[in-house]
């Protein structure tokens, strides 16, 4: 699971532990102005793209998906383990069009991000 924090005008996603190696990312810094939407997906693993997803860099196993993937021409970053809840961030003007990140409590994280977005309007 990732640690998600808010710093000034950015959402910071710190990839933890061995997942840094599997996903080929240590930290993602997303400007709030790039976030088009955020949602909770309590069945993130079951709803993940299975095919035709092309792994561009990272890991895809029966229990973990991490790194960069192309799905229907969209660049998607995953850090998701089987059984985890996920948040889904839809982005514009960023290197990824979507982030799917495993978290402990997806609804709480989404509320935190939505509040930060509202505070910046």
KETI-871018 format. One record per atom (N, C-alpha, C): residue in three letters; x, y, z; residue number from 1. Coordinates in Angstrom, 1 decimal, padded with zeros to 4 digits, always signed. Layout:
N
+------+--------+--------+--------+-----+
: rest :     c1 :     c2 :     c3 :  nr :
+------+--------+--------+--------+-----+
:  Ala :      X :      Y :      Z : NUM :
...
+------+--------+--------+--------+-----+
END
This chain:
121
+------+--------+--------+--------+-----+
: rest :     c1 :     c2 :     c3 :  nr :
+------+--------+--------+--------+-----+
:  Unk : +000.8 : -001.2 : +000.0 :   1 :
:  Unk : +000.0 : +000.0 : +000.0 :   1 :
:  Unk : +000.9 : +001.2 : +000.0 :   1 :
:  Unk : +000.4 : +002.3 : -000.6 :   2 :
:  Unk : +001.1 : +003.5 : -000.7 :   2 :
:  Unk : +000.7 : +004.5 : +000.4 :   2 :
:  Unk : +001.6 : +005.4 : +000.8 :   3 :
:  Unk : +001.3 : +006.5 : +001.7 :   3 :
:  Unk : +000.9 : +007.7 : +000.8 :   3 :
:  Unk : -000.3 : +008.3 : +001.1 :   4 :
:  Unk : -000.7 : +009.4 : +000.3 :   4 :
:  Unk : -000.8 : +010.6 : +001.2 :   4 :
:  Unk : -000.1 : +011.7 : +000.8 :   5 :
:  Unk : -000.1 : +012.9 : +001.6 :   5 :
:  Unk : -000.4 : +014.1 : +000.7 :   5 :
:  Unk : -000.7 : +015.2 : +001.3 :   6 :
:  Unk : -001.0 : +016.4 : +000.6 :   6 :
:  Unk : +000.0 : +017.4 : +001.0 :   6 :
:  Unk : +000.7 : +018.0 : +000.0 :   7 :
:  Unk : +001.7 : +019.0 : +000.3 :   7 :
:  Unk : +001.4 : +020.2 : -000.7 :   7 :
:  Unk : +001.0 : +021.3 : -000.1 :   8 :
:  Unk : +000.8 : +022.5 : -000.8 :   8 :
:  Unk : -000.2 : +022.3 : -002.0 :   8 :
:  Unk : +000.4 : +022.3 : -003.2 :   9 :
:  Unk : -000.5 : +022.2 : -004.4 :   9 :
:  Unk : -000.3 : +020.8 : -005.1 :   9 :
:  Unk : +000.2 : +019.8 : -004.3 :  10 :
:  Unk : +000.5 : +018.5 : -004.9 :  10 :
:  Unk : -000.1 : +017.4 : -004.0 :  10 :
:  Unk : -000.5 : +016.3 : -004.7 :  11 :
:  Unk : -000.8 : +015.1 : -004.0 :  11 :
:  Unk : +000.5 : +014.2 : -004.2 :  11 :
:  Unk : +001.0 : +013.7 : -003.0 :  12 :
:  Unk : +002.2 : +012.9 : -003.0 :  12 :
:  Unk : +001.8 : +011.5 : -002.7 :  12 :
:  Unk : +002.3 : +010.6 : -003.6 :  13 :
:  Unk : +002.0 : +009.1 : -003.4 :  13 :
:  Unk : +003.4 : +008.5 : -003.3 :  13 :
:  Unk : +003.7 : +008.0 : -002.1 :  14 :
:  Unk : +004.9 : +007.3 : -001.8 :  14 :
:  Unk : +004.7 : +005.8 : -001.8 :  14 :
:  Unk : +005.4 : +005.2 : -002.8 :  15 :
:  Unk : +005.3 : +003.7 : -002.9 :  15 :
:  Unk : +006.2 : +003.1 : -001.9 :  15 :
:  Unk : +005.7 : +002.2 : -001.1 :  16 :
:  Unk : +006.4 : +001.6 : +000.0 :  16 :
:  Unk : +007.0 : +000.3 : -000.2 :  16 :
:  Unk : +008.1 : +000.0 : +000.6 :  17 :
:  Unk : +008.7 : -001.3 : +000.7 :  17 :
:  Unk : +009.2 : -001.8 : -000.6 :  17 :
:  Unk : +009.0 : -003.1 : -000.8 :  18 :
:  Unk : +009.5 : -003.8 : -002.0 :  18 :
:  Unk : +008.7 : -003.4 : -003.2 :  18 :
:  Unk : +007.5 : -002.8 : -003.0 :  19 :
:  Unk : +006.7 : -002.3 : -004.2 :  19 :
:  Unk : +007.5 : -001.3 : -005.0 :  19 :
:  Unk : +008.4 : -000.5 : -004.4 :  20 :
:  Unk : +009.2 : +000.4 : -005.1 :  20 :
:  Unk : +009.9 : -000.3 : -006.3 :  20 :
:  Unk : +010.4 : -001.4 : -006.0 :  21 :
:  Unk : +011.2 : -002.2 : -007.0 :  21 :
:  Unk : +010.2 : -002.8 : -008.0 :  21 :
:  Unk : +009.1 : -003.4 : -007.6 :  22 :
:  Unk : +008.2 : -004.0 : -008.5 :  22 :
:  Unk : +007.5 : -003.0 : -009.4 :  22 :
:  Unk : +007.2 : -001.8 : -008.9 :  23 :
:  Unk : +006.5 : -000.8 : -009.7 :  23 :
:  Unk : +007.4 : +000.1 : -010.5 :  23 :
:  Unk : +008.7 : +000.1 : -010.2 :  24 :
:  Unk : +009.7 : +001.0 : -010.8 :  24 :
:  Unk : +009.5 : +002.4 : -010.5 :  24 :
:  Unk : +008.8 : +002.7 : -009.4 :  25 :
:  Unk : +008.5 : +004.1 : -008.9 :  25 :
:  Unk : +008.7 : +004.1 : -007.4 :  25 :
:  Unk : +009.2 : +005.3 : -007.0 :  26 :
:  Unk : +009.4 : +005.5 : -005.6 :  26 :
:  Unk : +008.4 : +006.5 : -005.0 :  26 :
:  Unk : +008.1 : +007.5 : -005.8 :  27 :
:  Unk : +007.2 : +008.6 : -005.4 :  27 :
:  Unk : +006.6 : +009.2 : -006.7 :  27 :
:  Unk : +005.3 : +009.5 : -006.6 :  28 :
:  Unk : +004.6 : +010.2 : -007.6 :  28 :
:  Unk : +004.1 : +011.5 : -007.1 :  28 :
:  Unk : +004.4 : +012.6 : -007.7 :  29 :
:  Unk : +003.9 : +013.9 : -007.3 :  29 :
:  Unk : +002.9 : +014.4 : -008.4 :  29 :
:  Unk : +001.7 : +014.5 : -008.0 :  30 :
:  Unk : +000.6 : +014.9 : -008.9 :  30 :
:  Unk : +000.1 : +016.3 : -008.5 :  30 :
:  Unk : +000.2 : +017.3 : -009.4 :  31 :
:  Unk : -000.4 : +018.6 : -009.1 :  31 :
:  Unk : -001.9 : +018.5 : -009.0 :  31 :
:  Unk : -002.5 : +019.1 : -008.1 :  32 :
:  Unk : -004.0 : +019.1 : -007.9 :  32 :
:  Unk : -004.7 : +019.5 : -009.2 :  32 :
:  Unk : -004.0 : +020.5 : -009.9 :  33 :
:  Unk : -004.7 : +021.0 : -011.2 :  33 :
:  Unk : -004.7 : +019.9 : -012.3 :  33 :
:  Unk : -004.0 : +018.8 : -012.1 :  34 :
:  Unk : -004.0 : +017.7 : -013.1 :  34 :
:  Unk : -005.1 : +016.7 : -012.8 :  34 :
:  Unk : -005.7 : +016.7 : -011.6 :  35 :
:  Unk : -006.7 : +015.7 : -011.2 :  35 :
:  Unk : -008.0 : +016.1 : -011.7 :  35 :
:  Unk : -008.6 : +015.2 : -012.6 :  36 :
:  Unk : -009.9 : +015.4 : -013.1 :  36 :
:  Unk : -011.0 : +014.8 : -012.3 :  36 :
:  Unk : -010.6 : +013.7 : -011.6 :  37 :
:  Unk : -011.5 : +013.0 : -010.8 :  37 :
:  Unk : -010.9 : +012.0 : -009.9 :  37 :
:  Unk : -011.5 : +011.6 : -008.8 :  38 :
:  Unk : -011.0 : +010.6 : -007.9 :  38 :
:  Unk : -012.2 : +009.8 : -007.4 :  38 :
:  Unk : -012.0 : +008.5 : -007.3 :  39 :
:  Unk : -013.1 : +007.6 : -006.9 :  39 :
:  Unk : -012.5 : +006.4 : -006.1 :  39 :
:  Unk : -013.3 : +005.8 : -005.2 :  40 :
:  Unk : -013.0 : +004.6 : -004.5 :  40 :
:  Unk : -013.4 : +003.4 : -005.2 :  40 :
:  Unk : -012.6 : +002.4 : -005.2 :  41 :
:  Unk : -012.9 : +001.1 : -005.8 :  41 :
:  Unk : -012.6 : +000.0 : -004.8 :  41 :
:  Unk : -013.6 : -000.4 : -004.0 :  42 :
:  Unk : -013.4 : -001.4 : -002.9 :  42 :
:  Unk : -013.1 : -002.8 : -003.5 :  42 :
:  Unk : -013.3 : -003.0 : -004.8 :  43 :
:  Unk : -013.0 : -004.3 : -005.4 :  43 :
:  Unk : -011.9 : -004.0 : -006.5 :  43 :
:  Unk : -010.9 : -003.2 : -006.2 :  44 :
:  Unk : -009.9 : -002.8 : -007.1 :  44 :
:  Unk : -009.3 : -003.9 : -007.9 :  44 :
:  Unk : -009.0 : -005.0 : -007.2 :  45 :
:  Unk : -008.3 : -006.1 : -007.9 :  45 :
:  Unk : -009.2 : -006.8 : -008.9 :  45 :
:  Unk : -010.4 : -007.0 : -008.6 :  46 :
:  Unk : -011.4 : -007.6 : -009.5 :  46 :
:  Unk : -011.7 : -006.7 : -010.7 :  46 :
:  Unk : -011.5 : -005.4 : -010.5 :  47 :
:  Unk : -011.9 : -004.5 : -011.6 :  47 :
:  Unk : -010.6 : -004.0 : -012.4 :  47 :
:  Unk : -009.5 : -004.6 : -012.1 :  48 :
:  Unk : -008.3 : -004.2 : -012.8 :  48 :
:  Unk : -008.3 : -004.6 : -014.3 :  48 :
:  Unk : -007.6 : -003.9 : -015.1 :  49 :
:  Unk : -007.5 : -004.3 : -016.5 :  49 :
:  Unk : -006.7 : -005.6 : -016.6 :  49 :
:  Unk : -007.2 : -006.5 : -017.2 :  50 :
:  Unk : -006.5 : -007.8 : -017.4 :  50 :
:  Unk : -005.9 : -007.9 : -018.8 :  50 :
:  Unk : -006.7 : -007.6 : -019.8 :  51 :
:  Unk : -006.2 : -007.6 : -021.2 :  51 :
:  Unk : -007.2 : -006.8 : -022.0 :  51 :
:  Unk : -006.8 : -006.2 : -023.0 :  52 :
:  Unk : -005.5 : -006.1 : -023.5 :  52 :
:  Unk : -004.6 : -005.0 : -022.9 :  52 :
:  Unk : -004.0 : -005.3 : -021.8 :  53 :
:  Unk : -003.1 : -004.4 : -021.1 :  53 :
:  Unk : -001.7 : -004.8 : -021.5 :  53 :
:  Unk : -000.9 : -003.8 : -021.8 :  54 :
:  Unk : +000.5 : -004.0 : -022.2 :  54 :
:  Unk : +001.4 : -003.5 : -021.1 :  54 :
:  Unk : +002.2 : -004.3 : -020.5 :  55 :
:  Unk : +003.1 : -003.9 : -019.4 :  55 :
:  Unk : +004.3 : -003.1 : -020.1 :  55 :
:  Unk : +004.4 : -001.9 : -019.7 :  56 :
:  Unk : +005.5 : -001.0 : -020.3 :  56 :
:  Unk : +006.7 : -001.1 : -019.3 :  56 :
:  Unk : +006.5 : -001.2 : -018.1 :  57 :
:  Unk : +007.5 : -001.3 : -017.1 :  57 :
:  Unk : +006.9 : -001.6 : -015.7 :  57 :
:  Unk : +007.3 : -002.7 : -015.1 :  58 :
:  Unk : +006.8 : -003.0 : -013.8 :  58 :
:  Unk : +006.5 : -004.5 : -013.7 :  58 :
:  Unk : +005.6 : -004.9 : -012.9 :  59 :
:  Unk : +005.3 : -006.3 : -012.5 :  59 :
:  Unk : +003.8 : -006.6 : -012.6 :  59 :
:  Unk : +003.6 : -007.7 : -013.2 :  60 :
:  Unk : +002.2 : -008.2 : -013.2 :  60 :
:  Unk : +002.2 : -009.7 : -012.9 :  60 :
:  Unk : +001.6 : -010.0 : -011.7 :  61 :
:  Unk : +001.6 : -011.4 : -011.2 :  61 :
:  Unk : +000.1 : -011.7 : -010.9 :  61 :
:  Unk : -000.1 : -013.0 : -010.5 :  62 :
:  Unk : -001.5 : -013.3 : -010.1 :  62 :
:  Unk : -002.0 : -012.6 : -008.8 :  62 :
:  Unk : -001.0 : -011.9 : -008.1 :  63 :
:  Unk : -001.4 : -011.3 : -006.8 :  63 :
:  Unk : -001.0 : -009.8 : -006.7 :  63 :
:  Unk : -000.3 : -009.3 : -007.7 :  64 :
:  Unk : +000.2 : -007.9 : -007.6 :  64 :
:  Unk : +000.4 : -007.4 : -009.0 :  64 :
:  Unk : -000.1 : -006.1 : -009.1 :  65 :
:  Unk : +000.2 : -005.4 : -010.4 :  65 :
:  Unk : +000.7 : -004.0 : -010.0 :  65 :
:  Unk : +001.9 : -003.8 : -010.5 :  66 :
:  Unk : +002.6 : -002.5 : -010.2 :  66 :
:  Unk : +003.4 : -002.0 : -011.4 :  66 :
:  Unk : +003.3 : -000.7 : -011.6 :  67 :
:  Unk : +004.1 : -000.1 : -012.7 :  67 :
:  Unk : +003.3 : +000.5 : -013.7 :  67 :
:  Unk : +003.9 : +000.7 : -014.9 :  68 :
:  Unk : +003.3 : +001.3 : -016.0 :  68 :
:  Unk : +002.7 : +000.3 : -017.0 :  68 :
:  Unk : +001.4 : +000.6 : -017.4 :  69 :
:  Unk : +000.7 : -000.3 : -018.3 :  69 :
:  Unk : +000.0 : +000.6 : -019.4 :  69 :
:  Unk : -000.2 : +000.1 : -020.6 :  70 :
:  Unk : -001.0 : +000.7 : -021.6 :  70 :
:  Unk : -002.3 : -000.1 : -021.7 :  70 :
:  Unk : -003.4 : +000.6 : -021.6 :  71 :
:  Unk : -004.7 : +000.0 : -021.7 :  71 :
:  Unk : -005.5 : +000.8 : -022.6 :  71 :
:  Unk : -005.8 : +000.2 : -023.8 :  72 :
:  Unk : -006.6 : +000.9 : -024.8 :  72 :
:  Unk : -006.0 : +002.3 : -025.1 :  72 :
:  Unk : -004.7 : +002.3 : -025.2 :  73 :
:  Unk : -003.9 : +003.6 : -025.6 :  73 :
:  Unk : -003.7 : +004.5 : -024.4 :  73 :
:  Unk : -004.2 : +004.2 : -023.2 :  74 :
:  Unk : -004.0 : +005.1 : -022.1 :  74 :
:  Unk : -002.9 : +004.6 : -021.2 :  74 :
:  Unk : -002.1 : +005.5 : -020.7 :  75 :
:  Unk : -001.0 : +005.1 : -019.8 :  75 :
:  Unk : -001.6 : +005.1 : -018.4 :  75 :
:  Unk : -001.5 : +003.9 : -017.7 :  76 :
:  Unk : -002.1 : +003.7 : -016.4 :  76 :
:  Unk : -000.9 : +003.2 : -015.5 :  76 :
:  Unk : -000.9 : +003.8 : -014.3 :  77 :
:  Unk : +000.0 : +003.4 : -013.3 :  77 :
:  Unk : -000.7 : +002.6 : -012.2 :  77 :
:  Unk : -000.2 : +001.4 : -011.9 :  78 :
:  Unk : -000.8 : +000.5 : -010.9 :  78 :
:  Unk : +000.1 : +000.4 : -009.7 :  78 :
:  Unk : -000.4 : +000.3 : -008.5 :  79 :
:  Unk : +000.3 : -000.2 : -007.3 :  79 :
:  Unk : -000.9 : -000.9 : -006.5 :  79 :
:  Unk : -001.2 : -002.1 : -006.9 :  80 :
:  Unk : -002.3 : -002.8 : -006.3 :  80 :
:  Unk : -002.1 : -004.3 : -006.1 :  80 :
:  Unk : -002.4 : -004.7 : -004.9 :  81 :
:  Unk : -002.2 : -006.1 : -004.5 :  81 :
:  Unk : -003.6 : -006.7 : -004.4 :  81 :
:  Unk : -003.7 : -008.0 : -004.7 :  82 :
:  Unk : -005.0 : -008.7 : -004.6 :  82 :
:  Unk : -005.6 : -008.5 : -003.2 :  82 :
:  Unk : -006.9 : -008.2 : -003.1 :  83 :
:  Unk : -007.6 : -008.0 : -001.9 :  83 :
:  Unk : -007.6 : -006.6 : -001.3 :  83 :
:  Unk : -006.8 : -005.7 : -001.9 :  84 :
:  Unk : -006.8 : -004.3 : -001.5 :  84 :
:  Unk : -007.9 : -003.5 : -002.1 :  84 :
:  Unk : -008.3 : -002.5 : -001.3 :  85 :
:  Unk : -009.2 : -001.4 : -001.8 :  85 :
:  Unk : -008.3 : -000.5 : -002.7 :  85 :
:  Unk : -008.9 : +000.2 : -003.6 :  86 :
:  Unk : -008.1 : +001.1 : -004.4 :  86 :
:  Unk : -008.7 : +002.5 : -004.6 :  86 :
:  Unk : -007.9 : +003.4 : -004.8 :  87 :
:  Unk : -008.4 : +004.7 : -005.3 :  87 :
:  Unk : -008.0 : +004.8 : -006.7 :  87 :
:  Unk : -008.9 : +005.5 : -007.5 :  88 :
:  Unk : -008.6 : +005.7 : -008.9 :  88 :
:  Unk : -008.6 : +007.2 : -009.2 :  88 :
:  Unk : -007.5 : +007.6 : -009.7 :  89 :
:  Unk : -007.3 : +009.0 : -010.0 :  89 :
:  Unk : -007.3 : +009.2 : -011.5 :  89 :
:  Unk : -008.1 : +010.0 : -012.1 :  90 :
:  Unk : -008.1 : +010.3 : -013.5 :  90 :
:  Unk : -007.4 : +011.7 : -013.7 :  90 :
:  Unk : -006.4 : +011.7 : -014.6 :  91 :
:  Unk : -005.5 : +012.8 : -014.7 :  91 :
:  Unk : -005.5 : +013.4 : -016.1 :  91 :
:  Unk : -005.2 : +014.7 : -016.2 :  92 :
:  Unk : -004.9 : +015.4 : -017.5 :  92 :
:  Unk : -003.6 : +016.0 : -017.4 :  92 :
:  Unk : -003.0 : +016.2 : -018.5 :  93 :
:  Unk : -001.7 : +016.9 : -018.6 :  93 :
:  Unk : -000.6 : +016.3 : -017.7 :  93 :
:  Unk : -000.6 : +015.0 : -017.6 :  94 :
:  Unk : +000.3 : +014.3 : -016.8 :  94 :
:  Unk : +000.9 : +013.1 : -017.6 :  94 :
:  Unk : +002.0 : +012.5 : -017.0 :  95 :
:  Unk : +002.6 : +011.4 : -017.8 :  95 :
:  Unk : +001.7 : +010.1 : -017.7 :  95 :
:  Unk : +000.7 : +010.1 : -016.8 :  96 :
:  Unk : -000.3 : +009.0 : -016.8 :  96 :
:  Unk : -001.7 : +009.6 : -016.9 :  96 :
:  Unk : -002.6 : +008.8 : -017.5 :  97 :
:  Unk : -004.0 : +009.2 : -017.6 :  97 :
:  Unk : -004.8 : +008.8 : -016.4 :  97 :
:  Unk : -004.2 : +007.7 : -015.8 :  98 :
:  Unk : -005.0 : +007.2 : -014.6 :  98 :
:  Unk : -004.0 : +006.5 : -013.7 :  98 :
:  Unk : -004.3 : +006.6 : -012.4 :  99 :
:  Unk : -003.5 : +006.0 : -011.3 :  99 :
:  Unk : -004.5 : +005.1 : -010.6 :  99 :
:  Unk : -004.1 : +003.8 : -010.3 : 100 :
:  Unk : -004.9 : +002.9 : -009.5 : 100 :
:  Unk : -004.0 : +002.4 : -008.4 : 100 :
:  Unk : -004.3 : +002.9 : -007.2 : 101 :
:  Unk : -003.4 : +002.8 : -006.0 : 101 :
:  Unk : -004.1 : +002.1 : -004.9 : 101 :
:  Unk : -003.5 : +001.0 : -004.4 : 102 :
:  Unk : -004.0 : +000.3 : -003.2 : 102 :
:  Unk : -003.9 : +001.0 : -001.9 : 102 :
:  Unk : -004.9 : +001.1 : -001.2 : 103 :
:  Unk : -004.9 : +001.8 : +000.1 : 103 :
:  Unk : -005.7 : +001.0 : +001.2 : 103 :
:  Unk : -005.6 : +001.4 : +002.4 : 104 :
:  Unk : -006.3 : +000.7 : +003.5 : 104 :
:  Unk : -007.8 : +001.0 : +003.5 : 104 :
:  Unk : -008.1 : +002.3 : +003.3 : 105 :
:  Unk : -009.5 : +002.7 : +003.4 : 105 :
:  Unk : -009.8 : +003.7 : +002.2 : 105 :
:  Unk : -010.2 : +003.2 : +001.1 : 106 :
:  Unk : -010.4 : +003.9 : -000.1 : 106 :
:  Unk : -011.3 : +005.1 : +000.1 : 106 :
:  Unk : -012.4 : +004.9 : +000.8 : 107 :
:  Unk : -013.4 : +006.0 : +000.9 : 107 :
:  Unk : -012.8 : +007.2 : +001.7 : 107 :
:  Unk : -012.0 : +006.9 : +002.8 : 108 :
:  Unk : -011.4 : +007.9 : +003.6 : 108 :
:  Unk : -010.4 : +008.7 : +002.8 : 108 :
:  Unk : -009.6 : +008.0 : +002.0 : 109 :
:  Unk : -008.6 : +008.7 : +001.1 : 109 :
:  Unk : -009.2 : +009.5 : +000.1 : 109 :
:  Unk : -010.3 : +009.0 : -000.5 : 110 :
:  Unk : -011.0 : +009.8 : -001.5 : 110 :
:  Unk : -011.6 : +011.1 : -000.9 : 110 :
:  Unk : -012.1 : +011.0 : +000.3 : 111 :
:  Unk : -012.7 : +012.1 : +001.0 : 111 :
:  Unk : -011.6 : +013.2 : +001.2 : 111 :
:  Unk : -010.4 : +012.7 : +001.7 : 112 :
:  Unk : -009.3 : +013.6 : +001.9 : 112 :
:  Unk : -008.9 : +014.3 : +000.6 : 112 :
:  Unk : -008.8 : +013.6 : -000.4 : 113 :
:  Unk : -008.4 : +014.2 : -001.7 : 113 :
:  Unk : -009.4 : +015.2 : -002.2 : 113 :
:  Unk : -010.7 : +014.8 : -002.1 : 114 :
:  Unk : -011.8 : +015.7 : -002.6 : 114 :
:  Unk : -011.8 : +017.0 : -001.7 : 114 :
:  Unk : -011.6 : +016.9 : -000.4 : 115 :
:  Unk : -011.5 : +018.1 : +000.4 : 115 :
:  Unk : -010.4 : +019.0 : +000.0 : 115 :
:  Unk : -009.2 : +018.4 : -000.3 : 116 :
:  Unk : -008.0 : +019.2 : -000.8 : 116 :
:  Unk : -008.3 : +019.8 : -002.1 : 116 :
:  Unk : -009.0 : +019.1 : -003.0 : 117 :
:  Unk : -009.4 : +019.7 : -004.3 : 117 :
:  Unk : -010.4 : +020.9 : -004.1 : 117 :
:  Unk : -011.4 : +020.7 : -003.2 : 118 :
:  Unk : -012.3 : +021.8 : -003.0 : 118 :
:  Unk : -011.7 : +023.0 : -002.3 : 118 :
:  Unk : -010.7 : +022.7 : -001.4 : 119 :
:  Unk : -010.0 : +023.9 : -000.8 : 119 :
:  Unk : -009.2 : +024.7 : -001.8 : 119 :
:  Unk : -008.9 : +024.1 : -002.9 : 120 :
:  Unk : -008.0 : +024.8 : -003.9 : 120 :
:  Unk : -008.9 : +025.5 : -005.0 : 120 :
:  Unk : -010.2 : +025.4 : -004.9 : 121 :
:  Unk : -011.0 : +026.0 : -006.0 : 121 :
:  Unk : -011.3 : +027.5 : -005.7 : 121 :
+------+--------+--------+--------+-----+
END
